[in-house]
Amino acid sequence: MSSIWTTSYQATTFATLILAAVIYGACVQQVARYAFVFRGDSFALKIWVYLLLALTTTGFILDSINTWGYLTGSSIASQQLYAIEGALAGITIFVVQIFFIVRIWTVRREARPDSVYTTLQVGILAVMALASVTCVMTITGYLTAPTFPKNGHTVTANLRKAKIALDAALDALVTVSLSALLQAHRNEFSHLRRDSPLERLLVFFAARGIIMAVFQSLFLILVFAENYITVGAANTTLMPKVYAISMLLTLNNRKTRSGQSGPGSTGSRPPRTHASDPVDLMLFSLQTGTQRTHTDLEDELPRSGRASPVVFASSKGPPEEVNMHPEPDDFDSALGDLHRIRSAKSGTHHHDM
């Protein structure tokens, strides 16, 4: 049976599926790394990550089924699945949006505790996220209804445009907020200096929501300039994976330290490792598949407050030197100075009294 879909639509959906598959593969790799490296995270954050993986996986399966339907089948065969796919995409995006909103709330409460705009800003972002997912659920209701209303196409088209516009505006606000809060700490990913500049740049953009904002803004332009059905299908297939990889890159590129994350935190917040403390290298040995050639680390620690380079022996090549610098991540860099200043002021106040 020949397909009723146009060739341009088929080409767009197929190309989008290929790109979505690449991003989905990256998401699976990032979740596997998260499960191995960040074992000390809170139970709630782990559930958050695994829920995101389940949503993304189910969505990708439906993406594949629907794309096959676009290439070979009829609209009736795929319309119900398309509605479910859209609902899953909306929920996936909502989960990531809430993650970044909570991140803004956490940082602002610590960095600017006296600001009267924190609750207002977070409240506005939360309302926008709820409005976006409401648009998705309404579209799903129209598409799964036993009888499709006469004005259904117009209503769903307007709702889709409103949803993309809300997401683009929300992502832009998230990007501006995080960039402003972290602008003074441009070296928060210094522990990634062994990675390529492209990887560091990717993490920098993901952690501030820039990747989400750019992609969603592009879809916002296209949905008004091109056929909204084609753009909407591409948006449904691609954007949930873009949101997911942004959240996972943000989580996975925190400074790796053992400990539990605090309530409401988006990452591990254990005490900072000092050079005078024993350094647990088990995690790094498992990561690299190597063994330590030096066992007495404390004798090798200099008095400058930094750990000495640690040499790993590898069967695949020459020994690899890894610098174990106990540097803070982006939040610790921002909040550690604030806590020290407050403690100093408090100590001065008590001394004067």
ABEGO torsion letter per residue (X at the ends): XBBABBAAAAAAAAAAAAAAAAAAAAAAAAAAAAAAABAABBAAAAAAAAAAAAAAAAAAAAAAAAAAAAAABBAAAAAAAAAAAAAAAAAAAAAAAAAAAAAAAAAAAAABAABAAAAAAAAAAAAAAAAAAAAAAAAAAAAABABBBAAAAAAAAAAAAAAAAAAAAAAAAAAAAAAAAAAABAAAAAAAAABBAAAAAAAAAAAAGAAAAAAAAAAAAAAAABBAAAAAAAAAAAAAAAAAAAAAAAAAABBBBBEBBBBGBABBBBBBBBAABBBBAAAAAAAAGBBBABABAAAABBAAGBBBBBBBBBAAEBBBBBBBBBBBBAAAAAAAAAAAAAAAAAAAAAAAX
